[in-house]
């Protein structure tokens, strides 16, 4: 059974993402409640104010949901980057991937040709 290592950075991003997602859900419900109460009391006419209502939702809740998705994505990508970094591969003593040495040699030759002109 292979156990994947999770970096502290990825775990922290996942936790912050979960907190932001929870806050976004709570804020969305509160926005809905506030707008519904204002409309029921006659303080807000929904017709003609759709853009303002959408902006209210965006400012108070949706942006936190977007931030949560971005932080989760960064944590997910950070998990892969931490397990496949060249430094970790060199520390583990694993050889370079197949074809990498030939590619490096071709690049060295190309740079040599460019400098020789």
C-alpha positions in Angstrom: 0.0 0.0 0.0 1.4 3.3 -1.1 1.0 6.2 1.4 1.1 9.7 -0.2 2.8 12.4 1.8 0.8 15.5 2.3 2.7 18.7 2.8 1.8 21.0 5.6 1.2 23.8 3.1 -1.4 21.8 1.2 -3.2 20.8 4.4 -3.3 24.4 5.5 -4.7 25.5 2.2 -7.4 22.7 2.4 -8.3 23.9 5.9 -8.5 27.5 4.9 -10.5 26.5 1.9 -13.0 24.6 4.0 -13.4 27.6 6.4 -14.0 30.0 3.5 -16.5 27.6 1.9 -18.4 27.4 5.2 -18.3 31.2 5.6 -19.5 31.6 2.0 -22.5 29.4 2.5 -23.4 31.2 5.8 -23.0 34.6 4.1 -25.1 33.5 1.1 -28.0 32.5 3.4 -27.7 35.8 5.3 -27.7 37.8 2.1 -30.8 36.0 0.9 -32.5 36.6 4.3 -31.6 40.3 4.3 -32.8 40.8 0.7 -36.0 38.9 1.3 -36.8 40.9 4.4 -36.1 44.2 2.7 -38.3 43.2 -0.3 -41.1 42.0 2.1 -41.0 45.3 4.1 -41.2 47.3 0.9 -37.7 48.8 1.4 -36.4 47.2 -1.8 -37.9 46.9 -5.2 -36.3 43.8 -6.8 -37.4 44.8 -10.3 -34.8 47.2 -11.7 -32.3 46.5 -8.9 -31.0 43.2 -10.1 -27.5 44.4 -10.7 -27.3 45.9 -7.2 -28.7 42.6 -5.7 -26.1 40.6 -7.7 -23.4 42.9 -6.5 -24.5 42.5 -2.9 -24.3 38.7 -3.3 -20.9 39.0 -5.0 -19.4 41.3 -2.4 -20.7 39.4 0.6 -20.7 35.7 -0.3 -19.7 34.6 -3.8 -16.2 36.0 -3.7 -15.5 33.8 -0.7 -16.7 30.7 -2.5 -14.4 31.6 -5.4 -11.5 32.1 -3.0 -12.2 28.7 -1.5 -12.1 27.0 -4.9 -8.9 28.8 -5.7 -7.2 27.8 -2.4 -8.4 24.2 -2.7 -7.0 24.1 -6.3 -3.7 25.6 -5.1 -3.5 23.0 -2.3 -4.3 20.2 -4.8 -1.6 21.4 -7.2 0.8 21.9 -4.3 0.3 18.3 -3.3 1.5 17.1 -6.7 4.4 19.6 -6.8 5.7 18.6 -3.4 5.8 14.9 -4.4 7.4 15.2 -7.8 9.9 18.0 -7.4 13.3 17.4 -8.9 14.9 18.2 -5.5 13.0 15.3 -3.8 13.9 13.0 -6.7 17.6 13.8 -6.4 17.4 13.4 -2.6 15.8 10.0 -3.0 18.6 9.0 -5.4 16.2 8.2 -8.3 17.7 8.5 -11.8 16.5 11.2 -14.2 13.5 10.3 -16.3 14.1 8.5 -19.6 15.0 10.8 -22.4 15.9 13.6 -20.2 19.6 13.2 -20.6 19.4 13.2 -24.4 17.2 16.3 -24.3 19.7 18.1 -22.1 22.6 17.1 -24.4 20.7 18.5 -27.4 20.0 21.7 -25.6 23.7 22.0 -24.6 24.7 21.5 -28.3 22.1 24.1 -29.4 23.3 26.7 -26.9 26.9 25.9 -28.0 26.0 26.6 -31.6 24.2 29.8 -30.7 27.2 31.1 -28.8 29.7 30.1 -31.6 28.1 32.4 -34.2 
